[in-house]
Amino acid sequence: MKRILLASLIAAALPAMAQQLADGEIRKVDKKAGTLTIKHGPIQAIDMPAMTMAFQVKEAAMLDRVKAGDKVKFQAEMRAGGKVAVTRIEPVK
Ligand SMILES: [Cu+2]
């Protein structure tokens, strides 16, 4: 019963999560600094307009998943100190 409830909750949340993904294009992967520079469209979740900027990443492995020139869909969160971190990123085929 609990499992069914959880499954339906996840199913209900998926469309909302998909909507939150922002569009972007990777401009630079800086493994030393641990940042991704992304030319991005508006990011609703953190009320940010389109621009090109450097993001921190939630997991260092994200820096290996994308390369300059890749088109991506991603999610970001605002961190203390005004830094913004990518929390999820997927290349767009
Ligand atoms: Cu920005």
PDB file of the backbone (N, CA, C, O) and the ligand in Angstrom, with CONECT records:
HET     CU  A 101       1
ATOM      1  N   MET A   1       0.842  -1.209   0.000  1.00  0.00           N
ATOM      2  CA  MET A   1       0.000   0.000   0.000  1.00  0.00           C
ATOM      3  C   MET A   1       0.869   1.249   0.000  1.00  0.00           C
ATOM      4  O   MET A   1       0.652   2.166  -0.792  1.00  0.00           O
ATOM      5  N   LYS A   2       1.847   1.279   0.885  1.00  0.00           N
ATOM      6  CA  LYS A   2       2.747   2.434   0.931  1.00  0.00           C
ATOM      7  C   LYS A   2       3.491   2.580  -0.389  1.00  0.00           C
ATOM      8  O   LYS A   2       3.701   3.683  -0.894  1.00  0.00           O
ATOM      9  N   ARG A   3       3.883   1.426  -0.934  1.00  0.00           N
ATOM     10  CA  ARG A   3       4.650   1.442  -2.171  1.00  0.00           C
ATOM     11  C   ARG A   3       3.811   2.040  -3.313  1.00  0.00           C
ATOM     12  O   ARG A   3       4.313   2.807  -4.134  1.00  0.00           O
ATOM     13  N   ILE A   4       2.539   1.673  -3.343  1.00  0.00           N
ATOM     14  CA  ILE A   4       1.653   2.186  -4.394  1.00  0.00           C
ATOM     15  C   ILE A   4       1.492   3.699  -4.254  1.00  0.00           C
ATOM     16  O   ILE A   4       1.504   4.431  -5.244  1.00  0.00           O
ATOM     17  N   LEU A   5       1.345   4.146  -3.035  1.00  0.00           N
ATOM     18  CA  LEU A   5       1.191   5.578  -2.784  1.00  0.00           C
ATOM     19  C   LEU A   5       2.445   6.321  -3.248  1.00  0.00           C
ATOM     20  O   LEU A   5       2.354   7.361  -3.901  1.00  0.00           O
ATOM     21  N   LEU A   6       3.603   5.786  -2.908  1.00  0.00           N
ATOM     22  CA  LEU A   6       4.870   6.415  -3.300  1.00  0.00           C
ATOM     23  C   LEU A   6       4.988   6.481  -4.822  1.00  0.00           C
ATOM     24  O   LEU A   6       5.388   7.502  -5.380  1.00  0.00           O
ATOM     25  N   ALA A   7       4.636   5.386  -5.479  1.00  0.00           N
ATOM     26  CA  ALA A   7       4.731   5.331  -6.937  1.00  0.00           C
ATOM     27  C   ALA A   7       3.829   6.386  -7.578  1.00  0.00           C
ATOM     28  O   ALA A   7       4.221   7.037  -8.546  1.00  0.00           O
ATOM     29  N   SER A   8       2.625   6.551  -7.037  1.00  0.00           N
ATOM     30  CA  SER A   8       1.720   7.535  -7.633  1.00  0.00           C
ATOM     31  C   SER A   8       2.197   8.955  -7.346  1.00  0.00           C
ATOM     32  O   SER A   8       2.005   9.856  -8.162  1.00  0.00           O
ATOM     33  N   LEU A   9       2.815   9.150  -6.193  1.00  0.00           N
ATOM     34  CA  LEU A   9       3.370  10.474  -5.887  1.00  0.00           C
ATOM     35  C   LEU A   9       4.488  10.825  -6.858  1.00  0.00           C
ATOM     36  O   LEU A   9       4.568  11.951  -7.347  1.00  0.00           O
ATOM     37  N   ILE A  10       5.349   9.853  -7.131  1.00  0.00           N
ATOM     38  CA  ILE A  10       6.452  10.083  -8.063  1.00  0.00           C
ATOM     39  C   ILE A  10       5.906  10.360  -9.461  1.00  0.00           C
ATOM     40  O   ILE A  10       6.377  11.264 -10.150  1.00  0.00           O
ATOM     41  N   ALA A  11       4.922   9.585  -9.869  1.00  0.00           N
ATOM     42  CA  ALA A  11       4.326   9.769 -11.191  1.00  0.00           C
ATOM     43  C   ALA A  11       3.727  11.166 -11.319  1.00  0.00           C
ATOM     44  O   ALA A  11       3.813  11.793 -12.375  1.00  0.00           O
ATOM     45  N   ALA A  12       3.122  11.646 -10.237  1.00  0.00           N
ATOM     46  CA  ALA A  12       2.501  12.964 -10.261  1.00  0.00           C
ATOM     47  C   ALA A  12       3.557  14.068 -10.305  1.00  0.00           C
ATOM     48  O   ALA A  12       3.322  15.135 -10.872  1.00  0.00           O
ATOM     49  N   ALA A  13       4.707  13.810  -9.711  1.00  0.00           N
ATOM     50  CA  ALA A  13       5.746  14.840  -9.623  1.00  0.00           C
ATOM     51  C   ALA A  13       6.581  14.941 -10.896  1.00  0.00           C
ATOM     52  O   ALA A  13       7.161  15.991 -11.174  1.00  0.00           O
ATOM     53  N   LEU A  14       6.646  13.865 -11.665  1.00  0.00           N
ATOM     54  CA  LEU A  14       7.527  13.857 -12.836  1.00  0.00           C
ATOM     55  C   LEU A  14       7.265  14.981 -13.841  1.00  0.00           C
ATOM     56  O   LEU A  14       8.214  15.643 -14.263  1.00  0.00           O
ATOM     57  N   PRO A  15       6.006  15.218 -14.240  1.00  0.00           N
ATOM     58  CA  PRO A  15       5.793  16.299 -15.224  1.00  0.00           C
ATOM     59  C   PRO A  15       6.268  17.646 -14.703  1.00  0.00           C
ATOM     60  O   PRO A  15       6.823  18.444 -15.458  1.00  0.00           O
ATOM     61  N   ALA A  16       6.052  17.907 -13.406  1.00  0.00           N
ATOM     62  CA  ALA A  16       6.478  19.179 -12.824  1.00  0.00           C
ATOM     63  C   ALA A  16       7.999  19.303 -12.854  1.00  0.00           C
ATOM     64  O   ALA A  16       8.532  20.377 -13.135  1.00  0.00           O
ATOM     65  N   MET A  17       8.694  18.204 -12.563  1.00  0.00           N
ATOM     66  CA  MET A  17      10.155  18.234 -12.581  1.00  0.00           C
ATOM     67  C   MET A  17      10.668  18.487 -13.990  1.00  0.00           C
ATOM     68  O   MET A  17      11.630  19.230 -14.186  1.00  0.00           O
ATOM     69  N   ALA A  18      10.021  17.865 -14.967  1.00  0.00           N
ATOM     70  CA  ALA A  18      10.454  18.030 -16.358  1.00  0.00           C
ATOM     71  C   ALA A  18      10.329  19.493 -16.772  1.00  0.00           C
ATOM     72  O   ALA A  18      11.168  20.006 -17.511  1.00  0.00           O
ATOM     73  N   GLN A  19       9.283  20.161 -16.297  1.00  0.00           N
ATOM     74  CA  GLN A  19       9.060  21.557 -16.666  1.00  0.00           C
ATOM     75  C   GLN A  19      10.146  22.468 -16.105  1.00  0.00           C
ATOM     76  O   GLN A  19      10.446  23.519 -16.672  1.00  0.00           O
ATOM     77  N   GLN A  20      10.729  22.051 -14.987  1.00  0.00           N
ATOM     78  CA  GLN A  20      11.717  22.914 -14.350  1.00  0.00           C
ATOM     79  C   GLN A  20      13.080  22.891 -15.034  1.00  0.00           C
ATOM     80  O   GLN A  20      13.934  23.733 -14.755  1.00  0.00           O
ATOM     81  N   LEU A  21      13.282  21.925 -15.932  1.00  0.00           N
ATOM     82  CA  LEU A  21      14.575  21.846 -16.594  1.00  0.00           C
ATOM     83  C   LEU A  21      14.790  23.063 -17.487  1.00  0.00           C
ATOM     84  O   LEU A  21      13.924  23.428 -18.282  1.00  0.00           O
ATOM     85  N   ALA A  22      15.938  23.671 -17.346  1.00  0.00           N
ATOM     86  CA  ALA A  22      16.286  24.825 -18.174  1.00  0.00           C
ATOM     87  C   ALA A  22      17.116  24.337 -19.367  1.00  0.00           C
ATOM     88  O   ALA A  22      17.788  23.308 -19.301  1.00  0.00           O
ATOM     89  N   ASP A  23      17.047  25.102 -20.447  1.00  0.00           N
ATOM     90  CA  ASP A  23      17.842  24.793 -21.634  1.00  0.00           C
ATOM     91  C   ASP A  23      19.184  25.483 -21.530  1.00  0.00           C
ATOM     92  O   ASP A  23      19.286  26.593 -21.007  1.00  0.00           O
ATOM     93  N   GLY A  24      20.215  24.820 -22.030  1.00  0.00           N
ATOM     94  CA  GLY A  24      21.522  25.460 -22.016  1.00  0.00           C
ATOM     95  C   GLY A  24      22.456  24.874 -23.047  1.00  0.00           C
ATOM     96  O   GLY A  24      22.181  23.844 -23.662  1.00  0.00           O
ATOM     97  N   GLU A  25      23.563  25.559 -23.215  1.00  0.00           N
ATOM     98  CA  GLU A  25      24.625  25.052 -24.088  1.00  0.00           C
ATOM     99  C   GLU A  25      25.937  25.233 -23.338  1.00  0.00           C
ATOM    100  O   GLU A  25      26.258  26.329 -22.879  1.00  0.00           O
ATOM    101  N   ILE A  26      26.691  24.144 -23.218  1.00  0.00           N
ATOM    102  CA  ILE A  26      27.951  24.192 -22.473  1.00  0.00           C
ATOM    103  C   ILE A  26      28.967  25.030 -23.252  1.00  0.00           C
ATOM    104  O   ILE A  26      29.205  24.788 -24.435  1.00  0.00           O
ATOM    105  N   ARG A  27      29.552  25.995 -22.591  1.00  0.00           N
ATOM    106  CA  ARG A  27      30.583  26.821 -23.201  1.00  0.00           C
ATOM    107  C   ARG A  27      31.974  26.395 -22.740  1.00  0.00           C
ATOM    108  O   ARG A  27      32.946  26.468 -23.492  1.00  0.00           O
ATOM    109  N   LYS A  28      32.047  25.946 -21.478  1.00  0.00           N
ATOM    110  CA  LYS A  28      33.350  25.582 -20.935  1.00  0.00           C
ATOM    111  C   LYS A  28      33.189  24.620 -19.765  1.00  0.00           C
ATOM    112  O   LYS A  28      32.301  24.784 -18.928  1.00  0.00           O
ATOM    113  N   VAL A  29      34.054  23.622 -19.719  1.00  0.00           N
ATOM    114  CA  VAL A  29      34.113  22.709 -18.576  1.00  0.00           C
ATOM    115  C   VAL A  29      35.446  22.971 -17.886  1.00  0.00           C
ATOM    116  O   VAL A  29      36.506  22.732 -18.465  1.00  0.00           O
ATOM    117  N   ASP A  30      35.395  23.459 -16.656  1.00  0.00           N
ATOM    118  CA  ASP A  30      36.625  23.765 -15.922  1.00  0.00           C
ATOM    119  C   ASP A  30      36.760  22.791 -14.747  1.00  0.00           C
ATOM    120  O   ASP A  30      36.217  23.014 -13.665  1.00  0.00           O
ATOM    121  N   LYS A  31      37.494  21.712 -14.991  1.00  0.00           N
ATOM    122  CA  LYS A  31      37.606  20.683 -13.951  1.00  0.00           C
ATOM    123  C   LYS A  31      38.420  21.170 -12.761  1.00  0.00           C
ATOM    124  O   LYS A  31      38.194  20.746 -11.628  1.00  0.00           O
ATOM    125  N   LYS A  32      39.362  22.056 -13.025  1.00  0.00           N
ATOM    126  CA  LYS A  32      40.197  22.582 -11.937  1.00  0.00           C
ATOM    127  C   LYS A  32      39.354  23.408 -10.958  1.00  0.00           C
ATOM    128  O   LYS A  32      39.443  23.253  -9.740  1.00  0.00           O
ATOM    129  N   ALA A  33      38.537  24.287 -11.536  1.00  0.00           N
ATOM    130  CA  ALA A  33      37.683  25.127 -10.689  1.00  0.00           C
ATOM    131  C   ALA A  33      36.414  24.390 -10.262  1.00  0.00           C
ATOM    132  O   ALA A  33      35.737  24.792  -9.316  1.00  0.00           O
ATOM    133  N   GLY A  34      36.106  23.309 -10.971  1.00  0.00           N
ATOM    134  CA  GLY A  34      34.884  22.571 -10.657  1.00  0.00           C
ATOM    135  C   GLY A  34      33.633  23.293 -11.113  1.00  0.00           C
ATOM    136  O   GLY A  34      32.600  23.251 -10.446  1.00  0.00           O
ATOM    137  N   THR A  35      33.734  23.963 -12.266  1.00  0.00           N
ATOM    138  CA  THR A  35      32.579  24.722 -12.743  1.00  0.00           C
ATOM    139  C   THR A  35      32.246  24.406 -14.199  1.00  0.00           C
ATOM    140  O   THR A  35      33.086  23.948 -14.975  1.00  0.00           O
ATOM    141  N   LEU A  36      30.997  24.667 -14.530  1.00  0.00           N
ATOM    142  CA  LEU A  36      30.511  24.573 -15.904  1.00  0.00           C
ATOM    143  C   LEU A  36      30.053  25.962 -16.323  1.00  0.00           C
ATOM    144  O   LEU A  36      29.236  26.581 -15.641  1.00  0.00           O
ATOM    145  N   THR A  37      30.574  26.454 -17.441  1.00  0.00           N
ATOM    146  CA  THR A  37      30.048  27.712 -17.972  1.00  0.00           C
ATOM    147  C   THR A  37      28.970  27.345 -18.982  1.00  0.00           C
ATOM    148  O   THR A  37      29.222  26.638 -19.958  1.00  0.00           O
ATOM    149  N   ILE A  38      27.784  27.832 -18.729  1.00  0.00           N
ATOM    150  CA  ILE A  38      26.626  27.479 -19.559  1.00  0.00           C
ATOM    151  C   ILE A  38      25.936  28.744 -20.080  1.00  0.00           C
ATOM    152  O   ILE A  38      25.647  29.671 -19.323  1.00  0.00           O
ATOM    153  N   LYS A  39      25.680  28.759 -21.390  1.00  0.00           N
ATOM    154  CA  LYS A  39      24.803  29.787 -21.965  1.00  0.00           C
ATOM    155  C   LYS A  39      23.405  29.232 -21.768  1.00  0.00           C
ATOM    156  O   LYS A  39      23.025  28.259 -22.418  1.00  0.00           O
ATOM    157  N   HIS A  40      22.631  29.847 -20.869  1.00  0.00           N
ATOM    158  CA  HIS A  40      21.352  29.245 -20.502  1.00  0.00           C
ATOM    159  C   HIS A  40      20.142  30.124 -20.778  1.00  0.00           C
ATOM    160  O   HIS A  40      20.229  31.350 -20.843  1.00  0.00           O
ATOM    161  N   GLY A  41      19.018  29.450 -20.936  1.00  0.00           N
ATOM    162  CA  GLY A  41      17.735  30.138 -21.058  1.00  0.00           C
ATOM    163  C   GLY A  41      17.236  30.478 -19.670  1.00  0.00           C
ATOM    164  O   GLY A  41      17.936  30.236 -18.687  1.00  0.00           O
ATOM    165  N   PRO A  42      16.025  31.040 -19.569  1.00  0.00           N
ATOM    166  CA  PRO A  42      15.473  31.383 -18.259  1.00  0.00           C
ATOM    167  C   PRO A  42      15.408  30.155 -17.355  1.00  0.00           C
ATOM    168  O   PRO A  42      15.077  29.061 -17.812  1.00  0.00           O
ATOM    169  N   ILE A  43      15.729  30.340 -16.046  1.00  0.00           N
ATOM    170  CA  ILE A  43      15.632  29.254 -15.068  1.00  0.00           C
ATOM    171  C   ILE A  43      14.548  29.653 -14.075  1.00  0.00           C
ATOM    172  O   ILE A  43      14.775  30.452 -13.167  1.00  0.00           O
ATOM    173  N   GLN A  44      13.359  29.073 -14.270  1.00  0.00           N
ATOM    174  CA  GLN A  44      12.203  29.440 -13.436  1.00  0.00           C
ATOM    175  C   GLN A  44      12.441  29.199 -11.958  1.00  0.00           C
ATOM    176  O   GLN A  44      12.083  30.026 -11.119  1.00  0.00           O
ATOM    177  N   ALA A  45      13.048  28.059 -11.639  1.00  0.00           N
ATOM    178  CA  ALA A  45      13.184  27.654 -10.236  1.00  0.00           C
ATOM    179  C   ALA A  45      13.927  28.679  -9.384  1.00  0.00           C
ATOM    180  O   ALA A  45      13.644  28.821  -8.194  1.00  0.00           O
ATOM    181  N   ILE A  46      14.882  29.397  -9.994  1.00  0.00           N
ATOM    182  CA  ILE A  46      15.633  30.383  -9.214  1.00  0.00           C
ATOM    183  C   ILE A  46      15.436  31.795  -9.771  1.00  0.00           C
ATOM    184  O   ILE A  46      16.188  32.719  -9.459  1.00  0.00           O
ATOM    185  N   ASP A  47      14.392  31.932 -10.613  1.00  0.00           N
ATOM    186  CA  ASP A  47      13.991  33.238 -11.130  1.00  0.00           C
ATOM    187  C   ASP A  47      15.152  33.972 -11.810  1.00  0.00           C
ATOM    188  O   ASP A  47      15.426  35.134 -11.510  1.00  0.00           O
ATOM    189  N   MET A  48      15.819  33.285 -12.718  1.00  0.00           N
ATOM    190  CA  MET A  48      16.981  33.864 -13.392  1.00  0.00           C
ATOM    191  C   MET A  48      16.717  33.987 -14.888  1.00  0.00           C
ATOM    192  O   MET A  48      16.256  33.035 -15.518  1.00  0.00           O
ATOM    193  N   PRO A  49      17.007  35.149 -15.458  1.00  0.00           N
ATOM    194  CA  PRO A  49      16.814  35.304 -16.901  1.00  0.00           C
ATOM    195  C   PRO A  49      17.940  34.629 -17.684  1.00  0.00           C
ATOM    196  O   PRO A  49      18.909  34.147 -17.098  1.00  0.00           O
ATOM    197  N   ALA A  50      17.808  34.597 -18.991  1.00  0.00           N
ATOM    198  CA  ALA A  50      18.826  33.985 -19.849  1.00  0.00           C
ATOM    199  C   ALA A  50      20.143  34.749 -19.772  1.00  0.00           C
ATOM    200  O   ALA A  50      20.154  35.979 -19.731  1.00  0.00           O
ATOM    201  N   MET A  51      21.242  34.020 -19.752  1.00  0.00           N
ATOM    202  CA  MET A  51      22.571  34.636 -19.719  1.00  0.00           C
ATOM    203  C   MET A  51      23.633  33.547 -19.890  1.00  0.00           C
ATOM    204  O   MET A  51      23.309  32.364 -19.991  1.00  0.00           O
ATOM    205  N   THR A  52      24.885  33.952 -19.919  1.00  0.00           N
ATOM    206  CA  THR A  52      25.987  32.991 -19.903  1.00  0.00           C
ATOM    207  C   THR A  52      26.741  33.184 -18.594  1.00  0.00           C
ATOM    208  O   THR A  52      27.135  34.303 -18.264  1.00  0.00           O
ATOM    209  N   MET A  53      26.941  32.114 -17.855  1.00  0.00           N
ATOM    210  CA  MET A  53      27.580  32.228 -16.539  1.00  0.00           C
ATOM    211  C   MET A  53      28.205  30.899 -16.118  1.00  0.00           C
ATOM    212  O   MET A  53      27.943  29.854 -16.715  1.00  0.00           O
ATOM    213  N   ALA A  54      29.034  30.962 -15.084  1.00  0.00           N
ATOM    214  CA  ALA A  54      29.656  29.752 -14.531  1.00  0.00           C
ATOM    215  C   ALA A  54      28.803  29.225 -13.391  1.00  0.00           C
ATOM    216  O   ALA A  54      28.338  29.989 -12.545  1.00  0.00           O
ATOM    217  N   PHE A  55      28.601  27.916 -13.375  1.00  0.00           N
ATOM    218  CA  PHE A  55      27.857  27.248 -12.318  1.00  0.00           C
ATOM    219  C   PHE A  55      28.789  26.325 -11.547  1.00  0.00           C
ATOM    220  O   PHE A  55      29.716  25.746 -12.115  1.00  0.00           O
ATOM    221  N   GLN A  56      28.535  26.192 -10.248  1.00  0.00           N
ATOM    222  CA  GLN A  56      29.157  25.115  -9.492  1.00  0.00           C
ATOM    223  C   GLN A  56      28.382  23.852  -9.847  1.00  0.00           C
ATOM    224  O   GLN A  56      27.327  23.937 -10.476  1.00  0.00           O
ATOM    225  N   VAL A  57      28.882  22.685  -9.458  1.00  0.00           N
ATOM    226  CA  VAL A  57      28.149  21.445  -9.717  1.00  0.00           C
ATOM    227  C   VAL A  57      27.948  20.684  -8.417  1.00  0.00           C
ATOM    228  O   VAL A  57      28.789  20.714  -7.519  1.00  0.00           O
ATOM    229  N   LYS A  58      26.813  20.002  -8.339  1.00  0.00           N
ATOM    230  CA  LYS A  58      26.502  19.242  -7.130  1.00  0.00           C
ATOM    231  C   LYS A  58      27.452  18.066  -6.988  1.00  0.00           C
ATOM    232  O   LYS A  58      27.902  17.749  -5.887  1.00  0.00           O
ATOM    233  N   GLU A  59      27.759  17.418  -8.115  1.00  0.00           N
ATOM    234  CA  GLU A  59      28.663  16.268  -8.105  1.00  0.00           C
ATOM    235  C   GLU A  59      29.757  16.484  -9.141  1.00  0.00           C
ATOM    236  O   GLU A  59      29.476  16.866 -10.277  1.00  0.00           O
ATOM    237  N   ALA A  60      30.997  16.242  -8.751  1.00  0.00           N
ATOM    238  CA  ALA A  60      32.125  16.444  -9.664  1.00  0.00           C
ATOM    239  C   ALA A  60      31.974  15.618 -10.941  1.00  0.00           C
ATOM    240  O   ALA A  60      32.460  16.014 -12.001  1.00  0.00           O
ATOM    241  N   ALA A  61      31.301  14.470 -10.839  1.00  0.00           N
ATOM    242  CA  ALA A  61      31.134  13.588 -12.004  1.00  0.00           C
ATOM    243  C   ALA A  61      30.378  14.279 -13.136  1.00  0.00           C
ATOM    244  O   ALA A  61      30.496  13.887 -14.297  1.00  0.00           O
ATOM    245  N   MET A  62      29.607  15.299 -12.797  1.00  0.00           N
ATOM    246  CA  MET A  62      28.859  16.037 -13.830  1.00  0.00           C
ATOM    247  C   MET A  62      29.811  16.672 -14.836  1.00  0.00           C
ATOM    248  O   MET A  62      29.453  16.868 -15.997  1.00  0.00           O
ATOM    249  N   LEU A  63      31.010  16.990 -14.395  1.00  0.00           N
ATOM    250  CA  LEU A  63      31.990  17.635 -15.280  1.00  0.00           C
ATOM    251  C   LEU A  63      32.470  16.675 -16.367  1.00  0.00           C
ATOM    252  O   LEU A  63      32.988  17.102 -17.399  1.00  0.00           O
ATOM    253  N   ASP A  64      32.295  15.377 -16.127  1.00  0.00           N
ATOM    254  CA  ASP A  64      32.715  14.374 -17.108  1.00  0.00           C
ATOM    255  C   ASP A  64      31.600  14.000 -18.075  1.00  0.00           C
ATOM    256  O   ASP A  64      31.838  13.372 -19.107  1.00  0.00           O
ATOM    257  N   ARG A  65      30.386  14.394 -17.727  1.00  0.00           N
ATOM    258  CA  ARG A  65      29.243  13.970 -18.542  1.00  0.00           C
ATOM    259  C   ARG A  65      28.990  14.891 -19.735  1.00  0.00           C
ATOM    260  O   ARG A  65      28.291  14.511 -20.675  1.00  0.00           O
ATOM    261  N   VAL A  66      29.550  16.090 -19.699  1.00  0.00           N
ATOM    262  CA  VAL A  66      29.285  17.041 -20.780  1.00  0.00           C
ATOM    263  C   VAL A  66      30.597  17.668 -21.259  1.00  0.00           C
ATOM    264  O   VAL A  66      31.614  17.640 -20.566  1.00  0.00           O
ATOM    265  N   LYS A  67      30.538  18.228 -22.455  1.00  0.00           N
ATOM    266  CA  LYS A  67      31.714  18.913 -23.000  1.00  0.00           C
ATOM    267  C   LYS A  67      31.265  20.194 -23.699  1.00  0.00           C
ATOM    268  O   LYS A  67      30.086  20.364 -24.012  1.00  0.00           O
ATOM    269  N   ALA A  68      32.217  21.088 -23.939  1.00  0.00           N
ATOM    270  CA  ALA A  68      31.904  22.357 -24.591  1.00  0.00           C
ATOM    271  C   ALA A  68      31.181  22.086 -25.906  1.00  0.00           C
ATOM    272  O   ALA A  68      31.578  21.216 -26.681  1.00  0.00           O
ATOM    273  N   GLY A  69      30.118  22.841 -26.142  1.00  0.00           N
ATOM    274  CA  GLY A  69      29.342  22.686 -27.373  1.00  0.00           C
ATOM    275  C   GLY A  69      28.099  21.826 -27.201  1.00  0.00           C
ATOM    276  O   GLY A  69      27.199  21.871 -28.039  1.00  0.00           O
ATOM    277  N   ASP A  70      28.034  21.032 -26.110  1.00  0.00           N
ATOM    278  CA  ASP A  70      26.871  20.180 -25.875  1.00  0.00           C
ATOM    279  C   ASP A  70      25.647  21.021 -25.548  1.00  0.00           C
ATOM    280  O   ASP A  70      25.728  21.994 -24.800  1.00  0.00           O
ATOM    281  N   LYS A  71      24.513  20.631 -26.119  1.00  0.00           N
ATOM    282  CA  LYS A  71      23.242  21.213 -25.694  1.00  0.00           C
ATOM    283  C   LYS A  71      22.741  20.361 -24.534  1.00  0.00           C
ATOM    284  O   LYS A  71      22.805  19.133 -24.575  1.00  0.00           O
ATOM    285  N   VAL A  72      22.243  21.032 -23.500  1.00  0.00           N
ATOM    286  CA  VAL A  72      21.831  20.311 -22.289  1.00  0.00           C
ATOM    287  C   VAL A  72      20.498  20.804 -21.744  1.00  0.00           C
ATOM    288  O   VAL A  72      20.037  21.902 -22.056  1.00  0.00           O
ATOM    289  N   LYS A  73      19.899  19.957 -20.922  1.00  0.00           N
ATOM    290  CA  LYS A  73      18.760  20.350 -20.074  1.00  0.00           C
ATOM    291  C   LYS A  73      19.292  20.204 -18.658  1.00  0.00           C
ATOM    292  O   LYS A  73      19.959  19.219 -18.342  1.00  0.00           O
ATOM    293  N   PHE A  74      19.001  21.180 -17.802  1.00  0.00           N
ATOM    294  CA  PHE A  74      19.557  21.093 -16.462  1.00  0.00           C
ATOM    295  C   PHE A  74      18.683  21.776 -15.420  1.00  0.00           C
ATOM    296  O   PHE A  74      17.781  22.552 -15.734  1.00  0.00           O
ATOM    297  N   GLN A  75      18.989  21.454 -14.165  1.00  0.00           N
ATOM    298  CA  GLN A  75      18.333  22.085 -13.033  1.00  0.00           C
ATOM    299  C   GLN A  75      19.413  22.745 -12.193  1.00  0.00           C
ATOM    300  O   GLN A  75      20.543  22.260 -12.132  1.00  0.00           O
ATOM    301  N   ALA A  76      19.068  23.841 -11.551  1.00  0.00           N
ATOM    302  CA  ALA A  76      20.049  24.535 -10.722  1.00  0.00           C
ATOM    303  C   ALA A  76      19.399  25.010  -9.437  1.00  0.00           C
ATOM    304  O   ALA A  76      18.187  25.215  -9.373  1.00  0.00           O
ATOM    305  N   GLU A  77      20.226  25.181  -8.414  1.00  0.00           N
ATOM    306  CA  GLU A  77      19.719  25.706  -7.145  1.00  0.00           C
ATOM    307  C   GLU A  77      20.625  26.831  -6.667  1.00  0.00           C
ATOM    308  O   GLU A  77      21.831  26.829  -6.909  1.00  0.00           O
ATOM    309  N   MET A  78      20.013  27.790  -5.981  1.00  0.00           N
ATOM    310  CA  MET A  78      20.763  28.902  -5.404  1.00  0.00           C
ATOM    311  C   MET A  78      21.375  28.441  -4.092  1.00  0.00           C
ATOM    312  O   MET A  78      20.712  27.812  -3.266  1.00  0.00           O
ATOM    313  N   ARG A  79      22.659  28.766  -3.914  1.00  0.00           N
ATOM    314  CA  ARG A  79      23.332  28.393  -2.674  1.00  0.00           C
ATOM    315  C   ARG A  79      23.645  29.631  -1.853  1.00  0.00           C
ATOM    316  O   ARG A  79      23.589  30.754  -2.353  1.00  0.00           O
ATOM    317  N   ALA A  80      23.973  29.416  -0.596  1.00  0.00           N
ATOM    318  CA  ALA A  80      24.355  30.522   0.268  1.00  0.00           C
ATOM    319  C   ALA A  80      25.513  31.276  -0.377  1.00  0.00           C
ATOM    320  O   ALA A  80      26.406  30.655  -0.953  1.00  0.00           O
ATOM    321  N   GLY A  81      25.511  32.583  -0.290  1.00  0.00           N
ATOM    322  CA  GLY A  81      26.573  33.381  -0.884  1.00  0.00           C
ATOM    323  C   GLY A  81      26.288  33.740  -2.334  1.00  0.00           C
ATOM    324  O   GLY A  81      27.124  34.336  -3.012  1.00  0.00           O
ATOM    325  N   GLY A  82      25.094  33.371  -2.807  1.00  0.00           N
ATOM    326  CA  GLY A  82      24.698  33.766  -4.155  1.00  0.00           C
ATOM    327  C   GLY A  82      25.267  32.911  -5.265  1.00  0.00           C
ATOM    328  O   GLY A  82      25.091  33.230  -6.441  1.00  0.00           O
ATOM    329  N   LYS A  83      25.950  31.823  -4.913  1.00  0.00           N
ATOM    330  CA  LYS A  83      26.458  30.931  -5.954  1.00  0.00           C
ATOM    331  C   LYS A  83      25.332  30.012  -6.406  1.00  0.00           C
ATOM    332  O   LYS A  83      24.414  29.693  -5.651  1.00  0.00           O
ATOM    333  N   VAL A  84      25.437  29.603  -7.654  1.00  0.00           N
ATOM    334  CA  VAL A  84      24.409  28.740  -8.214  1.00  0.00           C
ATOM    335  C   VAL A  84      25.048  27.421  -8.620  1.00  0.00           C
ATOM    336  O   VAL A  84      26.106  27.397  -9.250  1.00  0.00           O
ATOM    337  N   ALA A  85      24.395  26.329  -8.253  1.00  0.00           N
ATOM    338  CA  ALA A  85      24.948  25.011  -8.555  1.00  0.00           C
ATOM    339  C   ALA A  85      23.996  24.196  -9.422  1.00  0.00           C
ATOM    340  O   ALA A  85      22.781  24.210  -9.226  1.00  0.00           O
ATOM    341  N   VAL A  86      24.577  23.486 -10.384  1.00  0.00           N
ATOM    342  CA  VAL A  86      23.800  22.554 -11.197  1.00  0.00           C
ATOM    343  C   VAL A  86      23.536  21.317 -10.344  1.00  0.00           C
ATOM    344  O   VAL A  86      24.465  20.739  -9.779  1.00  0.00           O
ATOM    345  N   THR A  87      22.264  20.909 -10.251  1.00  0.00           N
ATOM    346  CA  THR A  87      21.908  19.752  -9.439  1.00  0.00           C
ATOM    347  C   THR A  87      21.569  18.547 -10.309  1.00  0.00           C
ATOM    348  O   THR A  87      21.503  17.417  -9.823  1.00  0.00           O
ATOM    349  N   ARG A  88      21.357  18.793 -11.582  1.00  0.00           N
ATOM    350  CA  ARG A  88      20.986  17.713 -12.498  1.00  0.00           C
ATOM    351  C   ARG A  88      21.296  18.218 -13.899  1.00  0.00           C
ATOM    352  O   ARG A  88      21.014  19.374 -14.217  1.00  0.00           O
ATOM    353  N   ILE A  89      21.874  17.362 -14.741  1.00  0.00           N
ATOM    354  CA  ILE A  89      22.173  17.810 -16.100  1.00  0.00           C
ATOM    355  C   ILE A  89      22.135  16.628 -17.049  1.00  0.00           C
ATOM    356  O   ILE A  89      22.624  15.544 -16.729  1.00  0.00           O
ATOM    357  N   GLU A  90      21.556  16.840 -18.205  1.00  0.00           N
ATOM    358  CA  GLU A  90      21.446  15.785 -19.215  1.00  0.00           C
ATOM    359  C   GLU A  90      21.734  16.374 -20.576  1.00  0.00           C
ATOM    360  O   GLU A  90      21.169  17.408 -20.936  1.00  0.00           O
ATOM    361  N   PRO A  91      22.606  15.732 -21.343  1.00  0.00           N
ATOM    362  CA  PRO A  91      22.822  16.187 -22.716  1.00  0.00           C
ATOM    363  C   PRO A  91      21.536  15.993 -23.519  1.00  0.00           C
ATOM    364  O   PRO A  91      20.783  15.052 -23.269  1.00  0.00           O
ATOM    365  N   VAL A  92      21.288  16.867 -24.467  1.00  0.00           N
ATOM    366  CA  VAL A  92      20.131  16.742 -25.349  1.00  0.00           C
ATOM    367  C   VAL A  92      20.623  16.162 -26.664  1.00  0.00           C
ATOM    368  O   VAL A  92      21.513  16.712 -27.311  1.00  0.00           O
ATOM    369  N   LYS A  93      20.028  15.042 -27.045  1.00  0.00           N
ATOM    370  CA  LYS A  93      20.461  14.396 -28.290  1.00  0.00           C
ATOM    371  C   LYS A  93      19.909  15.134 -29.496  1.00  0.00           C
ATOM    372  O   LYS A  93      20.166  14.739 -30.633  1.00  0.00           O
TER     373      LYS A  93
HETATM  374 CU    CU A 101      22.505  32.732 -15.048  1.00  0.00          CU2+
END
